[in-house]
């Protein structure tokens, strides 16, 4: 009986003492969450015995005489002590979150709960629930994410007051999640004004933090010399050239990532060309020649420095080789790609243009090779000048000369998508896969082909008879055979090389595309990491999902916050700091003219 009287007394005190702007939730008047009288008494003691609770944590009752900067005089109530001190307010709020008790949470905020969350910075729960008006879903999602961070509940939260007897508290949730909470004294209770979350292990790097990395896009990431540190090649420009005035080149940035630090090795602005008559349009990084630890392979073209109304020179494309020497780029030479390709085609086709698909190590105990997509014009086509096909060429440096190591030229005008195996180590030779998209299903063509070098020979075999939208390739279980991440328009699936579906998962129904993906094994755990664009094409949301597990038991997922209406423009994955967890490097943008607008390193 004494316990129930105590409940009634405290409930009456809350009704008379709290602000009239919010309703007192029934859970404080009659604690329905209690399983027994003992549990009921424990909940009441949190409010009724502040001296004992606070004393255990080095706290003292906060006098209500001092007025917060955010309060008006009519909010003050002349009482000697507050009914709820700062720590108790925070703990009750977290407890209500864990119990999905929206009414109690609403009572503990100075504004309606939905507005409180919308004006706060809570980055570990998905705001798509708030956008849809589902406040309960937002709260449940936040609690579910705690399990992704291996946090069982809010009970173990460590609360500190960095400014004694002031309005800010920090809450530590294990080694993963922190809250930065601002409170305000509302009559006789402290209430939450705002909440910011900080997820440890996720480094946010705005462009200026990278010392002129500014608005350039990740092009390549490699451990060039095998010393454990990674080199990062970025390229990009501030906008899109529209043919008026001088044509801008690509900005070039080379950085080193070691011991959690990023060091600039080289940077050249887009207005500073490597050669006066050329502009850089794309590039890669690799060991393609001896004696040069960091070699840049750059695709350049003839610069057009005239007004749009004046006809400029016919644009030519070039493959230029540069080495990073003593903080500057030194030109090593050029590759006469047209002659090299024409030699193997025996004048059947005329090379027109090139696209650099990658700089990859395709042969054991050898340097890296260039993989090119080449546009070809039929040399006998004198009627239709627009009839252009394409081919894939591997160019390698052998005995002082560049030559074609392997090539494939389509017969029926197929378009080729090329995917590379994820390299296990920096000196591991990888396999290449190309997907033929035949315009005529009745003709021979289509499917997935595997290309690799073994026993001194190139092998080109048809792996799958159907063309599949392969997003990533890698050995996920350590058996020496590759697995294939495939998007079928509705689900993500992992196939074996025998065509067996080893794992599949649903993804959001409004997924428009999967621009980047990665699969592999890190720290003994299998990983699938994908970038998704969801929603409508006018304003979609970009997300990054991760699944990890053993024996293809990949059930845990992680999602970033929305990353902008124009989406993710680049993604690389690697265990940069050798801690057994892969880092995810992404560019994303809200401006279609600036692909490298923002940059982040994520470690979920």
Secondary structure, DSSP 4 states (H G I P E B T S, - for coil): -HHHHHHHHHHHHHHHHS-TTSPPPHHHHS-TT-SSHHHHHHHHHHHH-HHHHHHTTT--PPPS-SPPTT--GGG----SS-SB-HHHHHHHHHHHHHTT-HHHHHHTBSS-HHHHHHHSB-TTS-THHHHTT-HHHHHHHHHHHHHHTT---STT-EEE-SSTTSSEEEEEETTTEEEEEEEEEETTEEEEEEEEEEETT-EEE-GGGGSS-TB-EEEEEE-SSSSS-EEEEEEE-SS---SSSSPP--EEEEEEEETTEEEEEEEE-TTS-SSTTEEEEEEEEE--STT-SSEEEEEEEE---S-TTS--PPP-EEEEEEEEETTEEEEEEEE-HHHHHHHHHTTSEEEEEEEEEEEE--STTS--EEEEEEEEEETT--S-TT-EEEEEEEEEEETTEEEEEEEEE-SS--EEEEEEBPPSSTT----EEEEEE-S-TTSS--EEEEEEEETTEEEEEEEESS---EEEEE-SSSSSS-EEEEE-SSEEEEE-TTS-EEEEEE--TTEEEEEEEEEEEETTEEEEEEEEEES-SSS-EEEEEEEEESTT---B--BPPP--SSEEEEEEEE-TTSSSS-EEEEEEES-TT-TBSEEEEE--
